[in-house]
Structure formats: structure tokens, C-alpha cells
């Protein structure tokens, strides 16, 4: 019903009511309609971030934010073009479900080879949740000596290098992860030197999934999948030097060297020189060996793990790993688009320095933003408007301290009308 029809309806209903009264009534109705639009946007922001509908009190807070009348908005660092909606997003992120549900499901697929969301809470997930809650620089996710655990006394099981009981109890008891997580040193919990810690890459959950058996290439490949949003096939570059490819990679698989030259070489030229950073790591999954360190991350400083010499007779002239020194060959060639930080050397020793190399890249930042976009908008960026907004959020993310809550807020505002 257009405005003219509505006015006619008002005249038919009220007949002798003055034009002035009708005009006033129309103003109230139109104002209410506008407010209803803001209310719906605020509700959608809350639904997308917290995953649950707002309570009546929360809705009042959200509507106050949208109208510019909520004094709590002044406590947030609002940098977007729509500070009212951005404030509503920050209010939504105060809901405990943002931490216990949204962020748990956001990080869970990164912790297992199946990339499944249906896994128990663990130290990897808890660390992601804690760093986002505390606005910790997220580019340190792959390098910092940090882990998040429940506050003392919240559950009976203590954090352990040998089991996941502490986190299982946190989840089973539905502990409020917004209020009951605290940061600590990963080196203290996992019993490894501080210089051997590399953020979530050396968490117990990641070690169990990606350092067990194999050749430790899994840790590198899944780090690319989870934090660069690319798999090795997309990073395939056969033009790089093959000098660091290990002995276990046959140069003539099935007796055909063309398979190696056209396929295998392209992944291994970049992966093997960087996966060397993990040469001293192993996850001991043998619970029956009587070793006190079983079911935990093992770090052998100065001694390359035996798995790096698996199948060494496949190609004896291949590279023999002497230590944990890594080099990033992707700084040149077609993968230079990943945007590695020119202030870093592009090489180093051990997983921590590799994590710094990866975490400070353009590709790492872009991947985090794209994952948030999909989680909040429930779709991938589709058109020029979406792509422009993603680029803007990436730039803000990198220039304002890698704060993930800002990414969630900006993304929710962008999708609030959809």
C-alpha cells in the first residue's frame, strides 16, 4: 500500500479527524517502520555472530546501538563506516554463544585431517577462541608461545601434554569460555622449550593430527589449507629448484619420470624446504610403550626425526635432511603473489620462525577474512561489492593489529541487510 492509498484509508476510517492529526499519525508509523528495519538488521547481526536469537534485554541493547543511544558503544574501538551497526556487532559478540558455539565451530575443522567440525574441544580450538576474545594479534597464531586453558578449579582435570581430558571436561560441563579461559605458556603445558613453540602448530591437537607417523609434510599441507585457504595443487610450481626434495620421493614413479617432472616436483619444490622446519618434531601415539611422554608432542632438539629418512632408497641421491633450517622458495616465482613480508629474511631455523613467515603474509590475512566471511555471511564473496569489502577488511585487519573481532564485526555489518 503506497502513501497515497494509506492516507485515503486513514481518511475513510477517521473521517472527521483533522489533517494535522493524520499527518502526525503517519509520521509515527513511518518512523516505526524505519526503526523496524534497523531492528531486523540488528537481529540478523546477532543471529549470525552468536548463532542464537537475542533475548529481550539484548534486543534493547542492540536497538539502542542502532539508534546511537547506547552509551556502551563508546567502550568499543569502532573504525567502520557504520559505527552504530558495528557497535551492535560488538554487543552480539558479548554473548557467550559466540565463543562456545560460533568460534568453536569456526576453528574445529582446522584441527583434524577430515576437517570435521564434529570434534571435541581441544587446546588448538581453545587458543583460537582465547586469542580472538582478547584481541591478541592473530598473525602470531602460528608462532607464539601461547595456549588457553580453563581457570584453576573450573574442572577437575588439569591441562596435560598427554591427554585432552581438561578440554573434554570444559565442553561437557558447558563452561563459559568467554569468562573462564585464561592464557598461559604452551611450553609449560607441552613440556617443550619456548623456542620450539609455534602457536597452534605445536598444540597437542595439531601434533596428534599432523605430526603423527608420516613425514611431517602433513603439518605443512594442512597449515596451507587452513590458514592460506589453498591446497598444494594450487601452489604447484615446477619451475623452482628441486634441490631440497627428499630421498623418499621417487623421480620415476611407476617407471615414468614424466610423472615426477610434471606433477610431483611442483609441490615438493616449495613444500620440502619449508617442511624441514618440523625436522625435530614427532607425536608419540603409542600408549602401550610405557613411555611417560607417550600420547604427546616429542621435540628432539638437534636431532632429526627418523621419519625424515623414510624410504630413503627411493632416490638415494635425494636431499638428506641435516637439521631444521628452512627456506621459502615461494618468495620467487608464481607463488610470490602470496605476499610474504619483505622485512623478514625468508629463511630460518625451526617451526617458530616459519610460523612468523607464514603469519605475516598477505595470504594468511586474506584467508582469515575469507573464512569469517563464509561463516558470517553463510556464503563466499560473490560479486564486485563483496570482493571490494573483503579487500577493505583485509587492509583494516593488517593495519589495526590483526584483531579478529574487528573482522567479524565488519563482515557482519556488510551482510546485515542480506
C-alpha positions in Angstrom: 0.0 0.0 0.0 1.6 3.3 -1.1 1.5 6.5 0.9 -1.5 8.0 -1.0 -3.6 4.8 -0.5 -2.6 4.8 3.1 -3.7 8.4 3.6 -7.0 7.7 1.8 -7.5 4.7 4.2 -6.9 6.9 7.2 -9.4 9.5 5.8 -12.1 6.8 5.3 -11.5 5.4 8.8 -11.3 8.5 10.8 -13.5 10.8 8.6 -13.5 14.0 10.7 -10.0 13.7 12.1 -8.0 16.8 11.2 -5.3 16.7 8.5 -2.8 17.7 11.2 -3.7 14.6 13.3 -3.4 12.3 10.3 -0.1 13.8 9.4 1.2 13.2 12.9 0.0 9.6 12.9 1.7 9.0 9.5 5.0 10.3 10.9 4.8 7.9 13.8 4.0 5.0 11.5 6.9 5.8 9.1 9.3 6.3 12.0 8.3 2.9 13.4 8.8 1.3 10.0 12.3 2.7 9.8 13.1 1.5 13.3 11.8 -1.9 12.4 14.3 -2.1 9.6 17.2 -1.3 11.9 15.8 -3.8 14.4 15.8 -6.5 11.8 19.4 -5.7 10.8 20.5 -5.8 14.4 18.8 -9.1 15.0 20.4 -10.5 11.9 23.8 -9.3 13.1 23.2 -11.1 16.4 21.9 -14.3 14.8 24.9 -14.6 12.5 27.5 -13.9 15.2 26.1 -15.5 18.3 24.2 -18.2 16.5 21.2 -17.7 18.8 18.3 -15.2 18.8 18.9 -12.2 21.2 17.0 -12.1 24.5 14.6 -9.2 25.1 17.3 -7.3 27.1 19.9 -8.0 24.4 17.5 -6.7 21.7 17.0 -3.5 23.6 20.8 -3.1 23.8 21.1 -3.7 20.0 18.3 -1.3 19.2 20.0 1.3 21.3 23.2 0.8 19.4 21.5 1.1 16.1 19.8 4.4 17.2 23.0 5.8 18.6 21.7 6.0 22.1 23.6 3.1 23.8 26.4 4.5 25.9 28.3 1.2 25.9 29.2 1.9 22.2 31.8 4.4 23.5 33.8 1.5 25.0 34.5 -0.2 21.7 37.1 0.8 19.1 34.7 1.5 16.3 36.5 2.1 13.0 33.9 1.2 10.3 31.8 3.4 8.1 28.6 2.4 10.1 29.6 2.7 13.8 26.1 2.1 15.0 25.8 -1.3 13.3 29.5 -2.1 14.3 28.6 -1.4 17.9 25.7 -3.9 17.5 28.1 -6.5 16.3 30.4 -6.0 19.3 27.4 -6.3 21.6 26.5 -9.5 19.8 30.0 -10.9 20.4 29.5 -10.5 24.1 27.0 -13.3 24.0 28.7 -16.5 25.4 27.4 -18.5 22.4 29.8 -16.5 20.1 32.6 -18.2 22.0 31.2 -21.6 22.9 29.5 -22.3 19.6 30.4 -19.9 16.8 34.2 -19.8 17.4 34.4 -23.4 18.4 32.8 -24.5 15.1 34.9 -21.9 13.3 38.2 -23.4 14.5 37.3 -27.1 14.9 37.9 -28.1 11.2 41.5 -26.8 11.4 42.4 -29.4 14.0 41.9 -32.7 12.1 42.6 -34.3 8.8 39.0 -34.8 7.9 38.4 -31.0 8.5 35.3 -32.0 10.5 33.5 -29.7 12.9 32.4 -32.7 15.0 35.5 -32.9 17.3 35.9 -32.3 21.0 37.1 -29.0 22.3 41.0 -29.1 22.4 43.9 -26.8 23.1 44.1 -25.7 19.4 40.4 -24.6 19.4 40.7 -23.0 22.9 43.7 -21.0 21.8 41.9 -19.6 18.8 38.9 -18.7 20.9 41.1 -17.0 23.6 43.2 -15.0 21.1 40.0 -13.7 19.4 38.4 -12.9 22.7 41.5 -11.0 23.9 42.1 -9.2 20.6 45.6 -10.8 20.6 47.5 -10.2 17.3 46.2 -13.1 15.2 49.2 -13.1 12.9 51.0 -14.7 15.9 48.7 -17.8 15.8 51.4 -19.9 14.2 54.4 -18.7 16.2 53.6 -17.6 19.7 54.3 -19.5 22.9 50.7 -19.5 24.0 47.9 -21.7 24.9 44.5 -21.2 26.6 43.2 -23.3 29.5 40.3 -23.2 31.9 40.8 -21.1 35.0 42.0 -23.1 38.1 39.3 -25.1 39.7 36.8 -24.8 36.8 37.2 -28.6 36.0 39.0 -31.4 37.8 41.4 -32.4 35.0 44.5 -30.3 34.7 45.9 -29.3 31.3 48.1 -32.1 30.2 50.7 -32.8 27.4 49.4 -36.4 27.4 45.6 -36.2 27.1 42.7 -33.9 26.2 40.7 -34.5 29.4 40.9 -30.9 30.5 39.1 -29.6 27.4 36.7 -32.5 27.2 35.5 -31.6 30.7 35.3 -27.9 29.8 32.9 -28.8 27.0 31.0 -31.5 28.8 30.3 -29.1 31.7 29.3 -26.3 29.2 31.8 -24.0 30.8 31.5 -20.3 29.8 34.6 -20.0 27.5 34.1 -16.2 27.3 34.8 -15.8 31.0 36.6 -19.0 32.1 39.6 -19.3 29.7 42.9 -17.8 30.6 46.2 -17.6 28.6 49.3 -19.5 29.6 52.6 -20.7 28.1 52.4 -23.6 25.8 55.9 -24.5 26.7 54.9 -25.1 30.3 52.0 -27.4 29.3 53.5 -29.4 26.5 57.0 -29.7 28.1 58.9 -28.3 25.1 61.4 -25.3 25.1 59.8 -21.9 24.5 61.9 -21.5 21.2 60.3 -24.7 20.0 56.7 -23.5 20.3 54.9 -22.4 17.2 51.4 -21.4 18.2 48.7 -23.8 17.3 51.1 -25.8 15.0 52.7 -27.2 18.2 49.5 -27.5 20.1 48.7 -31.1 21.3 45.7 -31.3 18.9 47.7 -30.3 15.9 50.6 -32.6 16.8 48.2 -35.6 17.2 46.6 -34.9 13.8 49.6 -33.8 11.7 52.9 -34.8 13.4 51.9 -38.5 13.9 53.8 -41.0 11.7 54.2 -39.9 8.1 56.9 -37.5 7.1 55.6 -34.3 8.8 54.6 -32.9 5.4 51.0 -33.2 6.6 51.6 -30.3 9.1 52.7 -28.1 6.2 49.9 -29.1 3.9 47.1 -28.6 6.4 48.6 -25.3 7.5 48.3 -24.2 3.9 44.7 -25.5 3.7 43.6 -24.0 7.0 45.5 -20.7 7.1 46.3 -19.9 3.4 43.0 -21.3 2.1 44.9 -23.2 -0.6 45.9 -26.8 -1.2 49.2 -27.9 -2.6 47.8 -28.4 -6.1 47.0 -24.6 -6.2 50.6 -23.9 -5.2 52.2 -26.2 -7.7 55.3 -24.6 -9.3 57.6 -27.0 -11.3 59.9 -24.1 -12.2 61.6 -23.9 -8.8 64.8 -25.7 -8.0 64.3 -29.3 -6.9 67.5 -29.5 -4.7 65.7 -29.9 -1.4 63.3 -32.7 -2.4 63.9 -35.6 0.0 65.0 -39.1 -0.9 61.6 -40.7 -0.4 60.1 -39.0 -3.5 60.7 -41.2 -6.5 62.0 -39.4 -9.5 60.4 -42.1 -11.7 57.1 -43.2 -10.1 55.9 -46.2 -11.9 59.0 -46.1 -14.0 57.9 -42.9 -15.7 60.0 -39.8 -14.9 57.4 -37.5 -16.6 55.1 -38.0 -13.7 57.7 -36.6 -11.4 58.7 -33.7 -13.7 55.1 -32.7 -14.5 53.4 -33.4 -11.1 55.3 -34.4 -8.0 58.1 -31.8 -8.4 55.8 -28.9 -8.5 54.5 -29.4 -4.9 57.8 -30.7 -3.4 60.0 -27.8 -4.6 58.2 -25.4 -2.3 56.9 -27.8 0.4 60.1 -29.8 1.3 62.3 -26.8 2.0 59.7 -25.3 4.4 58.6 -28.6 6.0 62.2 -29.0 7.1 61.3 -26.6 9.9 59.5 -29.6 11.6 62.5 -31.9 11.5 62.7 -32.2 15.3 59.0 -32.9 15.9 57.0 -36.1 16.3 53.8 -37.1 18.0 54.2 -40.3 20.0 50.8 -42.1 19.7 51.9 -45.4 21.3 50.1 -45.6 24.6 51.4 -49.1 25.2 55.2 -48.4 25.1 55.4 -47.5 28.8 57.0 -44.1 28.0 55.9 -41.3 30.2 55.9 -39.0 27.1 53.5 -41.2 25.1 50.4 -39.6 23.5 52.2 -36.2 23.4 54.4 -34.0 21.3 58.0 -35.0 21.2 60.8 -32.5 20.4 64.3 -33.7 19.8 66.5 -30.5 19.6 69.4 -31.0 17.3 68.4 -34.5 16.2 66.4 -35.0 13.1 63.4 -37.4 13.5 63.8 -40.8 11.8 60.7 -40.2 9.7 62.7 -37.7 7.6 64.7 -40.7 6.3 61.7 -42.9 5.5 62.1 -44.7 2.1 65.5 -43.2 1.5 66.2 -45.8 -1.1 63.5 -44.5 -3.4 66.1 -42.0 -4.7 69.4 -42.2 -2.7 70.8 -39.0 -4.4 67.9 -37.0 -3.0 68.2 -34.5 -0.2 69.2 -35.8 3.2 67.8 -33.6 6.0 70.6 -32.4 8.3 68.8 -30.0 10.6 65.6 -27.9 10.9 66.8 -25.0 8.7 64.0 -23.9 6.2 63.9 -21.7 3.2 60.9 -20.2 1.4 61.4 -20.8 -2.3 57.9 -19.3 -2.9 59.2 -15.8 -2.4 60.2 -16.0 -6.1 58.2 -17.4 -9.0 54.5 -17.7 -9.4 53.7 -18.0 -5.7 55.2 -14.7 -4.8 51.6 -13.4 -5.0 51.2 -14.8 -1.5 52.7 -11.6 -0.3 55.4 -12.6 2.2 56.8 -9.8 4.4 59.9 -8.3 2.8 61.2 -7.3 6.2 61.6 -10.9 7.2 64.6 -13.0 5.8 62.6 -15.7 4.2 64.6 -18.4 5.9 65.3 -19.6 9.4 65.6 -22.4 11.9 62.6 -24.3 13.3 58.8 -24.0 13.4 58.6 -20.7 15.2 60.4 -18.7 12.6 58.4 -20.5 9.8 55.2 -19.5 11.6 56.3 -15.9 11.6 57.0 -16.1 7.9 53.5 -17.5 7.2 51.5 -15.4 9.7 52.8 -12.1 8.4 51.9 -12.8 4.8 49.1 -11.2 2.8 47.8 -14.7 2.0 47.4 -15.5 5.8 45.4 -12.3 6.4 43.2 -12.8 3.3 42.4 -16.4 4.3 41.3 -15.4 7.8 38.9 -12.8 6.3 37.5 -15.1 3.7 36.8 -17.8 6.4 35.0 -15.2 8.5 33.0 -14.0 5.5 31.8 -17.5 4.8 31.0 -18.2 8.4 29.1 -15.0 9.0 27.5 -14.3 5.6 26.9 -18.0 5.0 28.4 -17.8 1.5 31.6 -17.0 -0.3 32.1 -13.5 -1.7 30.1 -13.3 -4.9 30.4 -10.0 -6.7 32.5 -6.9 -7.1 30.9 -5.3 -4.0 31.7 -8.4 -1.8 35.3 -8.6 -3.2 35.8 -4.8 -2.6 34.6 -5.2 1.0 36.8 -8.2 1.6 39.9 -6.3 0.4 38.9 -3.4 2.7 38.5 -5.7 5.7 41.9 -7.4 4.9 43.6 -3.9 4.9 42.0 -2.9 8.2 42.9 -6.3 9.7 46.6 -5.9 8.9 46.8 -2.2 9.8 45.0 -2.4 13.2 46.8 -5.2 14.9 45.3 -8.3 13.4 42.2 -8.1 15.6 39.8 -10.9 14.6 36.8 -9.4 16.4 37.1 -6.4 14.0 36.9 -8.8 11.1 33.8 -10.5 12.5 32.2 -7.1 13.2 33.0 -5.6 9.7 31.8 -8.7 8.0 28.5 -8.9 10.0 27.8 -5.2 9.1 28.4 -5.9 5.4 25.9 -8.8 5.4 23.3 -7.4 7.8 20.9 -6.5 5.1 21.0 -9.9 3.4 
